[in-house]
């Protein structure tokens, strides 16, 4: 069943990405609402993308559940729950920075995420994974297997992170980054968690750390990173809103200890 669900996710994700590309005007995009803080923005195109994804999925599978960033949760009866971010990286989208994605994942029978699909809307790059079957990037119709980066020493690691919308939380995160920065090669703040995680899976960065991720931020990209061979962890178990740490298994424990010592 997971393969059929992934085919649906890819079909719908590509349609949503096309909607976002064609609907985006030149220049900055207008903001229609804010959520947790005045900097946590929503656009009409976010909402249109989620409406399209929800409609297409539930037309095909009306008994499924649906959890999206911009709408109310739908509780299903099939045992399948979709977890969707219609535009991950909305601030990038608003400002015209070409790093934002559609992220679609599905969980089956209240278990772990079974499939994940991420498409960079601006570039068209597509990534996917099936639980237990690996992760890949599409090059046309060809699947390129993802194996993460080679292990690096801490001082040679390029680390991606992100910051919370709440100013007081960002201040604490800035202090942690200040401690981390001299101990690694450099830090990148890409602005879309799903694209951070697939970049790690694709070997474009060496490690990742972030606090405050919601399920729709983490579900698809997290599975893709795990299936590419990376280790993901939270404070005291699976990654969650409190903390997400990801790195190559050879260096993970040392990197996790560093992250915690820096105050994340």
TAUR-V567262 format. One record per backbone hydrogen bond with DSSP energy under -0.5 kcal/mol. CO is the residue of the C=O (numbers start at 1). NH is the residue of the N-H. E is the energy in kcal/mol with one decimal. If there is no record, write none. Layout:
co=CO nh=NH e=E
co=CO nh=NH e=E
This chain:
co=1 nh=5 e=-2.3
co=2 nh=6 e=-2.5
co=3 nh=7 e=-2.3
co=4 nh=8 e=-1.9
co=5 nh=9 e=-2.7
co=6 nh=10 e=-2.8
co=7 nh=11 e=-2.3
co=8 nh=12 e=-2.7
co=9 nh=13 e=-2.9
co=10 nh=14 e=-2.4
co=11 nh=15 e=-1.6
co=12 nh=16 e=-2.6
co=13 nh=17 e=-2.5
co=14 nh=18 e=-2.0
co=15 nh=19 e=-2.2
co=16 nh=20 e=-2.5
co=17 nh=21 e=-2.5
co=18 nh=22 e=-2.6
co=19 nh=23 e=-2.3
co=20 nh=24 e=-1.5
co=33 nh=42 e=-2.5
co=37 nh=35 e=-0.7
co=37 nh=40 e=-1.6
co=39 nh=41 e=-1.1
co=40 nh=35 e=-2.5
co=42 nh=32 e=-2.2
co=42 nh=33 e=-1.6
co=43 nh=47 e=-1.7
co=44 nh=48 e=-2.2
co=45 nh=49 e=-2.6
co=46 nh=50 e=-2.4
co=47 nh=51 e=-2.3
co=48 nh=52 e=-2.2
co=49 nh=53 e=-2.5
co=50 nh=54 e=-2.9
co=51 nh=55 e=-2.5
co=52 nh=56 e=-2.7
co=53 nh=57 e=-2.5
co=54 nh=58 e=-2.6
co=55 nh=59 e=-1.9
co=56 nh=60 e=-1.7
co=57 nh=61 e=-2.6
co=61 nh=64 e=-1.9
co=63 nh=77 e=-2.7
co=63 nh=78 e=-1.9
co=65 nh=82 e=-2.2
co=66 nh=74 e=-3.0
co=67 nh=84 e=-2.7
co=73 nh=75 e=-0.5
co=74 nh=66 e=-2.5
co=74 nh=76 e=-0.6
co=79 nh=109 e=-3.9
co=80 nh=65 e=-3.1
co=81 nh=107 e=-2.8
co=82 nh=67 e=-3.0
co=83 nh=105 e=-2.1
co=84 nh=69 e=-1.4
co=84 nh=86 e=-0.5
co=85 nh=103 e=-2.3
co=87 nh=89 e=-0.6
co=88 nh=101 e=-2.2
co=89 nh=93 e=-2.2
co=90 nh=94 e=-2.9
co=91 nh=95 e=-2.1
co=92 nh=96 e=-1.0
co=92 nh=97 e=-2.6
co=93 nh=96 e=-0.7
co=94 nh=29 e=-1.9
co=96 nh=98 e=-0.6
co=97 nh=99 e=-2.8
co=100 nh=121 e=-2.0
co=100 nh=122 e=-0.8
co=101 nh=88 e=-3.5
co=102 nh=119 e=-2.2
co=103 nh=85 e=-2.6
co=104 nh=117 e=-2.5
co=105 nh=83 e=-2.8
co=106 nh=114 e=-2.8
co=106 nh=115 e=-1.3
co=107 nh=81 e=-2.8
co=108 nh=111 e=-1.7
co=112 nh=108 e=-0.8
co=114 nh=131 e=-2.8
co=115 nh=106 e=-1.7
co=116 nh=129 e=-1.9
co=117 nh=104 e=-2.9
co=118 nh=127 e=-2.8
co=119 nh=102 e=-2.0
co=119 nh=121 e=-0.8
co=120 nh=124 e=-3.1
co=125 nh=120 e=-2.6
co=126 nh=138 e=-1.9
co=127 nh=118 e=-2.4
co=128 nh=136 e=-2.6
co=129 nh=116 e=-2.1
co=130 nh=133 e=-2.6
co=130 nh=134 e=-0.5
co=134 nh=130 e=-1.7
co=135 nh=146 e=-2.4
co=136 nh=128 e=-2.5
co=137 nh=144 e=-3.4
co=139 nh=142 e=-1.8
co=142 nh=139 e=-3.1
co=142 nh=144 e=-0.5
co=143 nh=145 e=-0.6
co=144 nh=137 e=-2.4
co=153 nh=156 e=-1.9
co=154 nh=157 e=-1.6
co=154 nh=185 e=-0.5
co=157 nh=159 e=-0.7
co=157 nh=185 e=-1.3
co=157 nh=186 e=-1.2
co=158 nh=206 e=-2.7
co=158 nh=207 e=-1.4
co=159 nh=188 e=-2.8
co=160 nh=209 e=-1.9
co=166 nh=170 e=-2.5
co=167 nh=171 e=-2.0
co=168 nh=172 e=-1.3
co=169 nh=173 e=-2.5
co=170 nh=174 e=-2.8
co=171 nh=175 e=-1.7
co=172 nh=176 e=-1.8
co=173 nh=177 e=-2.7
co=174 nh=178 e=-2.4
co=175 nh=179 e=-1.3
co=176 nh=180 e=-1.9
co=177 nh=181 e=-3.1
co=178 nh=182 e=-0.6
co=180 nh=183 e=-2.0
co=180 nh=184 e=-0.5
co=181 nh=184 e=-1.1
co=186 nh=159 e=-2.4
co=188 nh=161 e=-2.3
co=188 nh=190 e=-0.5
co=192 nh=196 e=-2.1
co=193 nh=197 e=-2.5
co=194 nh=198 e=-2.0
co=195 nh=199 e=-1.8
co=196 nh=200 e=-2.0
co=197 nh=201 e=-2.1
co=198 nh=202 e=-2.0
co=199 nh=204 e=-2.9
co=199 nh=205 e=-0.7
co=200 nh=203 e=-1.5
co=201 nh=148 e=-2.5
co=206 nh=248 e=-0.6
co=207 nh=160 e=-2.4
co=208 nh=246 e=-2.3
co=209 nh=162 e=-0.5
co=210 nh=244 e=-2.2
co=214 nh=217 e=-1.0
co=214 nh=218 e=-1.5
co=215 nh=219 e=-2.7
co=218 nh=222 e=-2.8
co=219 nh=223 e=-1.7
co=220 nh=224 e=-2.2
co=221 nh=225 e=-2.3
co=222 nh=226 e=-2.4
co=223 nh=227 e=-3.0
co=224 nh=228 e=-1.0
co=225 nh=230 e=-2.1
co=226 nh=229 e=-1.9
co=227 nh=135 e=-0.6
co=229 nh=249 e=-0.6
co=231 nh=247 e=-1.7
co=233 nh=245 e=-2.4
co=237 nh=234 e=-3.5
co=240 nh=243 e=-0.6
co=241 nh=212 e=-3.4
co=243 nh=240 e=-1.7
co=244 nh=210 e=-2.1
co=245 nh=233 e=-2.3
co=246 nh=208 e=-2.3
co=247 nh=231 e=-2.8
co=248 nh=251 e=-0.9
co=248 nh=252 e=-1.3
co=251 nh=255 e=-2.6
co=252 nh=256 e=-3.4
co=253 nh=257 e=-2.1
co=254 nh=258 e=-1.8
co=255 nh=259 e=-2.7
co=256 nh=260 e=-2.3
co=257 nh=261 e=-2.2
co=258 nh=262 e=-1.8
co=259 nh=264 e=-1.9
co=260 nh=263 e=-1.0
